[in-house]
Amino acid sequence: MTADPGAPGLVAAVVVTYNRRELLDEALTALGAQTRVPDRIVVVDNASADGTAEMVRGRFPDADLLTLPRNVGGAGGFGAGMARALDGGAGLLWLLDDDTVPEPGALEALLAARERATADGEPPALVAGRVVWTDGRDHPMNTPRRKPGATAAESAIARAAGCVPIRSASFVSVLVDAEAVRARGLPVADYFLWNDDFEFTTRLLRGRRGVLCPDSVVVHKTREFGGADADPGDRFFYEVRNKIWLFTGSPGLAPPERVLYAGSTLRRWSRTFAASSDRTVLRRAMLRGLRKGLFTRPRPTAALLREVGVQVPSDGRDG
């Protein structure tokens, strides 16, 4: 199932949800109102208990609903949804969280930017959209990282397309080339949450081009406006464990990049501790994360997905 790398092909939107029925309803309604509607919408329900599956079946009967028997987090959910879309022959995957509401021209702008940023028949491996909060401000939690040291040629191609070169992106709104996923693998499902999108997109983009398209806008309806250094409480465990897994085992970062991003991570952790109202919880979560990160490795994604009834396509690779 190989799509023409120079053409949009079949576009499958992949939305992962967990107990956010009303937000998901709004997100799926916005997908149906796109000026360029996705050819297929895959909704992955992470064992919600709020009637999400019933809402999707009743309100969006054309969506391909994948209900999982247990919550495998955002990482496992996107892995399952992408495997489903790849098995269906998708050429492009548009990845969105369930609290992401795309503006009407969001997908059309991503596709247009992808076409403009194609050089010598080679499209970018991914195109990310601009993410704003409910008041229109750029959302600091989901800002794609500009590519440090982008070549003059990369910068010129991106600039001509009205974009900027990036090194990573989030799952809030990113259009990914299916062939790149088949070559580099699915997200690492065992991350569960946090850093799964960073690991996946850096792995996809190592040695390849990615761009940010400011004309494609989505609203990320998080409860609060804030960045990644906000106090995460006990969930800090996932941040610590997954960052260690990433820096010690992922092929996404070159050695100099590991040093650069590790330094950035330590600075962010320091800010998190400084702003925390309960450092005891953070310290306990950090110690757990350090132990797990240093002394365990992520389980194979294909094996984890098989446990919830999802088969990784034979032409895809295990994240």
N, C-alpha and C positions, 0 to 999 in steps of 0.2 A: 504494500500500500504506500506508494511513493507519490507525493504531490509535487507538481511543478514548482520548483523553488522560486521562480520568478512571478508566480501568480498567486492571488489570495487563496484560491481553492476553497475547500469546505471549511467554514469557520464554526467551531464548537465553543460556546461559552460554557465554562465550568464554574459552578457556584457551590461553595461548601457552607453548610449551615448547621447550627446547633442551638436549639431552644430560642430562636429569635423569629418567630412566625410572622409578626407584623412587619419587621424590617425586611425579611425575605420577600414578603408579598410586595412591598414597595420596590425592592430591587428587581424582581422578576417582571413587574409591570413596566419598569423603565427599560428593561431589555426588549420587551415587546414593542416599545414605542420608539426604538432606534430608527434613524433614517436609513440605516443599513442593518436590517435585523439579522442576528446570527442564524446560520442554517440549522443549528441544533443547540439545545440548551440542556446540559447535564447538571442536575441538582443532586448533590451528595448530602443526605441527611445522616448526621453523625449520632443516630439513636436518640433523637429529640424526644422529649416527653410532654411537649406542649401542643400536640396536634399539628405539627409542621407537615408531616407526610399527608395527612388528610386534606390540609389546606392546598397543598401543591396539586394533589389529584383532582380536587374540585375546581380550583381556580385556573390551573395551568395544565390542562390534560395533555397538551402536546409536549410538555417537558419530559425528558428522560430522567425519571426519578430513581435514584439508587439509594435504598435504605440500608444502612449498615446495622449489624446486630449489637455493636458497641461503639462507643466514642473512641475514635483513633486520632483525634485532634485534627488541627488544620493540616499538618504534614501528611498524615495518613489519608485524610479526606481528599486533598488535592491529588495525592498519588492515585487513589482509587478512581477519582473522576477523570484524570488524564488518561489512565489506562483504558477506561471505558470509551473515551473519545478517540483515542488512538486505534482501538479495536474497530471502531466504526468508520475508520478511514479519514479522520479529520486532517486537514492540511495546516490549520492554524488553531491554536487554543487561546481563548480569551479567559484569563483567570481572574475571578472576583470573589471577595468576601461577601457574606450575606448582609452586611451592613453598608454595602457600597451601592450607591445610586448613580448610575451613569447619566450624564446629560444626553439629550437626543442624538447629538452628532458624534458621540464618543467613539464608537466603533468605526464609523466612516472616516474619522480623522486619523485613527490608528492605521487603517488600511492605506489611506492616501500617503501618510508619512512613510510607511513601509515601502511603497512603490517609489517614492521620491528618493529614499535613502538606499535603493538598490544600485549597486555599482558593479560593472563588469558581470552582470547576470547574477550577482550574489546579494541577496537581501540581508538585512540585519537579522540576527538570531532572535531578537526580541525588540518590541517597541512598547515602552511604558507610557502611561498617561499621567497627566497632572492630577494630583489628589488634593482636594480642598476640604475644609471643615464646613459645618452648617452655615457659618457666617461668611464664607467665601475666602477665608485666609488659607494659604497653603498649609497643609497638615504636616507638621514636623515629624510625625511618626512614620510617614510613608514617602519621604523624599528620596528618590533614586540617587545613588551616589555617582557624582560625575567621575569620569574615568581619568585618573591621574596619568600624566604622560601620554595622552592620546596623540597619535601621530598627526602631522599636518594634513595628510590625506584623509584620515578619519574625521578630523575636525571640519575639513572643507565639505566632505560629503554630508555630514550632519547639518552643517550650517545651511547648505543649499536646500536641504529638506525642511528647514525651519525647526531643526531639532538640536540637541546637544548630545555628545557621546556620554554613555554611562557605563559603569562597571558592575552595578547590581540594581535590583528593583524589588518591589514587594508584590505579594499576591493580591493587592487591592485592585489593581487594574493593569494587566500586562498581557500583551499579545505575543505569543510564543510560537516559533516555527516548529511544527511537529517533527520534521526531520532532525532538527537539532536535539529534540528530546529523545528521539530514537537512538541518536548517536551517543548522547551523554548520560541518559538515564533519567528516571523519575526523581521527585524529591525523596529525601531519606525519611521514610514514614516514622521511624522510631524517634525522631526529634519531638514528635507530638505537637508541640507549639514552640514558637520563637526560634528565629535564625534559620528555619527551614527554607524560607524564600531567599534569604541571603546566600545560604550555601548552594541552593539549586541554581540561582541566576548567575552567581560567580562561576560555577562549574560550567554552565551553558556558555558563558561569555568569554571564558579564557581562550585567547587566541581568535575570538570572533567579535563582531561589532554588535553593539546595542545602542539604542537611542531613546531619549525622552522627547515625547511630542507634547508641547504645551497646549496645543489646540484640542486635545482630547481630555475632557474634564469629567471627573467623577467626584461625588460628595461622599466622604467617609463619615458616617454618622456614629462616631464613637461618643460615649457619654460625656467625655471631657476632652478639651483641647490640650494636648501635651505631647512631649516627645518620648523617646525610648528610655530616658533616664528618670521617668516618673516612678514613684515607689510601687514595685510590683508585689510586695508582700511575699508570701510563701512560694509564689510562682517564679521567684528569682532563681530557684533550683534549675528550671529549664534553661534560663539564660546562661547560667554558669556551666552546666553540664554540656549543653549544645555548643557553646563557644569553644570549649576544650576539644570536643569531638571534631569541630570544624577545623581548628588550627592544627590539630595533630593528625587528622586522617583524611580530610577532604582534598581532592585534587583541584579544587576551584581556585586556590590562591597560590601564586608563585612565592618563593621564600621571602623576597623583599616585601611583598604585600602582606604576608603573615606578620612581619614585624610592625608594619605600618598600622594594620587594623588591630593588632593586639594592644599596641600603645593607645589607640583610640578607645578600645574597650575598657582598659584599666582606668582611663580618665572618666569615662561615663559611669563606671561602677562607683568611683569615688564621689561623683556628684549625686548618684542615687543614695549612697549611704549618708551623705551630708544632709540631704533633704528629707530623709526618712523619719517618720514619727515613731517607728518601732524597729530599732536596729537589731534587737535581739532576734526577731523573726528573720530579718535579712541575713544575719550572721549564720543562723542555723541552716537556712536554705542554701547559703553559699557553701558551707561545709559539706552538705549532702551532695551538692552539685560537683564539688571538687572530687569527692570520692568516686562518684559515678563516672565523671568525665575521664579521670585518670586511670581507673581500673576496669572499665567496661568499654565495649565497642557497640555501635548501633547494630541491631539485628538486620538481616537482609530484608529489603523492602518487599520483594516478591513473596517471601515467607510470611511476613506480617500481614500482607494483604490477602493471602490465601486463607488466613485464619478468619477473615470476615467475608469470605466468599468471592473475592475479586481475583481474577487471573490477569497477570501481566502479559500483554501480547508477546508473541514469540519474536516479533521484529523490534521489540523495545528492550532496553537494558534495565537491570535492577539498579535503582538509585543507591 
